[in-house]
Amino acid sequence: MIYELNELEFYRIKPMLIGSTVNLEIKAVANKFNPGWIFVDNYENPKSALVWSKGIEGFYFLGQETNIEFTECIDKYITEVIINRAKKVGLDRFEFSGTGVEWDQTLEKIFSNKELYKSKQFVYKYNNTEKTLIRKKDLPDGIEVKKVDKELLNSNVTNIDFVKSAILEWWNNVEDYINKGIGFCTIFDNNIVSSCISSFVTEESMESHIVTVEKYRKRGFAKIAVEEFLRYCIKYNYEPYWDCMESNAGSRALAESLGYYKDYEYKLYSFKI
């Protein structure tokens, strides 16, 4: 049987959060920093779990992949319960991943009756073992970088809705972001042109996502915002985290140019619902 945990019960899956390939998105939901749902095989002593992240709009399988109390029930539960909820929040695909090769093998058996689309994700960590602050460079005239906080969001800077939209892509509301997240934006001639917003957060790590206004892309504005984000992470002892599609060459190149290194990769699956 499958059970859904309420937020006050999310702590029950914490023993499953150990391991180098447990995504930050999972930890952020389990620790109630980011919104999501959690389903388990056993209410009192869960051994396996399915976690949905609102921000990424995807599902993660973790815990024991050989646990038949979970693996033999979850497909039916997804079909009868979860898919209806997924459709209500606007999803048209069930996107998911495991937390290791063993889970991949199990998932391909569980969903062998589905037409699966498969791709790869790359996870990057930040390569700054000495924890020295990135040297802040002088910015060209007309360009500045600012923290995305209440003051900025209530200011008269042009294109403020661009940043609010970036925040709401990952957070339930702006207030949640202000209380739990951090972000920076690049401003050119009093116009916000790029933002780097923390999308997933735990007490130790932060993942950021970048958006740049189309006509200002490939001009280095995103890199300026991310560098400020990295300075913040290093100063306050957060581990920067970066997750992108294998096919997103631009995102990978930007990460590597900033000093991130590829830590691991994982398979991403989806099917139409």
N, C-alpha and C positions, 0 to 999 in steps of 0.2 A: 504494500500500500504506500502511496505517496502523500506526504503532508506538506502544507505550506506553513512556513514560520512567519510570525509577525515581527516587526522591527525589534521589539524588545527581546526576541528569541534568537536573533541573528548570531549571537555569541556561540550558539551551539555548534556551529560549523568551524570554529576557530582552530580545532586540532587538524583540520584538513588544509589549513592555509600555509603549511610548511612545505618547502620545496622551491627549487630555483626556477621552475617553470609554471608557478602559480601566478597568473597575471595580476598586475596591479589593479585592474578594473574589478576583479573578484574581491580583493582585499578592501578596496574602497567601499564596496557595497556592504560586505560583511561587517565592517567597522562603522557603518552608518554615516560615512562621510558623503557618499553619493547614493542617489535613489536606485532602488531595484527590488526584485523579488527573489526569494530563496525557497526551494522545494527540496525535501529530504526523504529518505527511506524510513527513518525511525525518529519519532518525535523526541524521545528521551536521550537516545544514544545514536545519532546518525553516523553512518559510515560513508555515505555517498550523497552528493548534492548537485542540484542544477541551479545556477545563479543567473538571473537576468539583470543586465545593466541598462538602465534607461538611456544613459548618455550614448553608449555604443550601439544600442538597440540590438544587442546580441546576447546569446546564452553561453554559459560555460559549464562544463561537466568536471567535477573534481571528487577527490576521495578515492574509494576503492572501486576500481573498474571491474573487479570480479565479483562484486556483491550482487547476487541474483535477486535479492529482495528489492533492489533498485532497477537493475538492468532489464528484468523481465516485466516490469510494470510501467516504466517511464514512457515508452512509445505510446501506449494506450492513454496514459494521462495527458501527454502532450496533445494527442488527437482530440480527446474529449473535453479538456479544460483549457490548456494553455493557448492553443491556437485561436480559440475564440477571444481570449483576452488580448492576444497579440494583434488581432485584427482591429479590436476596439481602439488600440493606441496607434493605429495607422500602418501596421506592418503588413507587407504582402509576401514576405519570405521568412522562414525560420532559419536564422543564421546562428551557427554554434561552433564551438571548438572544445577540445579536451585539454588536459594538462599533462600531456606526455604521449609518447608513442603507443604505450599500452592502451590508453584511452582511445586513440585514433582507431586502433584495431577493433575495440569493442563497439565504438560508434558506427563503424562501417557495417558491422553485423546487425546492430539494432535497427539501423535505417537502410538495410539492404533492399527494402521494398520501395524506397524513394529514389527519385532521379536527383542525385546529389551533384551540386556544383562545388568544385574544390579549388582552393587557392592557398597561397602562403602569406603569412604575416611575419615581419621581422621585428624583434624587440631589441632596442638599443639601450645601453646604460652609458653614464657619462664617465669619460676617461680623465679624471682629475684626482688622482690618488693623494696628492699632497694638499688638497683642499685650499689652494691658493686662489685668491680672487682674480677673475679675468680682468685684465687691464682695460679700463674704460677709455675708449678712444674719443678724440674730439669729433663731433658730428659736423657735417657740412652745414652751411648757413641755411636756415629755413627748416631744419629738421630737428626734432626733439623726441625724447622717449619719456613717457609718463606711466606711472602706476595706475592701473584701472581700479579705482576705489570710489567711495561715495562722492568725494569732491569732484572727481573727473566726470562721473556719471550725471552730476547735477550742474555741470559747467556749460558754457556756450560754445564748446568746441564743435566744429562741424562734423556731421556723420556719426553722432553718438549712438544712433540706433544700430549702426553696423557692429559696434562693440556689444551692445545689449543682446543682439541676435546671436553673437558668438557665445555669450554667456549662457543664454537659454537653450542652446543646443545641447549643453551638458548638465545644467543645473535646473532644479525645479523652479527656481525664481532667483531674482537678483540678490535678495537678502541672504539666501543660502550661500551663494557665491561669496558675498562680502564676508560672511562669518567663517567660511571654511577654505576659500580658495585665494588665489593670487593671480594677477595678470599685468601685462604691460602692453602699451600700444605705441606705435611710431606715428608721429604727427608731422605732416609736411604742409607748411603754409596754413596752419591752424585747422587742418583737415586730417582726420584719422584715416590712415592708409593701410595699416596692418596691425593685427593684434595677436598676442601670444597669451592664451588663457589657460589656467590650470583646469584640466578636464576631469582628472581623477587624483584623489589625495588620500594619503594615510598619514600617520604620525611621523613616518620615516621617509616617504617618497612622494614625488609629484610628477604627474604626466601633463604635458602641455599640448595644445593643438593650436595651429596657426592658420589665420585667414588673412588674405591680402586682397584689397580692392583690385579688380581685374586689370585696370589700366596702369596700375602701379607695380605689377608683378615683374620679377626678374630685375629688380633695381636695388636689391639689398635691404629693403625696408623690413622684411620678416626677420632677417638675421639680426638686425639691431634690437628688435623686441625680444628675441630669444636670448641674446647675450645678456640682456638685463634680467630676464627670468633666471638664467644660470647663476648670475651674481647673487641673486636673492637666495637660491637654493644652497649655494656654497656657504653664504654668510650664516644662514639659519639651519644648516646641517640637514638639508633634505637631499635625498638621492634623486637626481633627474632621470626621467624614464621617457622613452620614445617608442611608439608602436605604429608601424605603418605597413601598407601592402608591399609585397615584393615588387609588384609592378609599378609602384610609385617612385620612379627613379629620382624625381626632383626632391621628394621628401627625404629619401635615403642620402642623397648627395648633400643636402643641407645639414642633416644630422652629423654626417661624417666630417664635414667642414668645420663644425662647431666643437669637435672633439668627442662625440659619441662613438661608441664601438658596438658592433652587433654582438649581443649576448646569446641569443638563441632565436630559433624560428619555430613556428607552429603551423599546423594545418587549420584552415578555416573551411567550414562546410556550410551549405545552405540548400534549402529546397523551397519550392513555391507552396504557398498555403492558400 
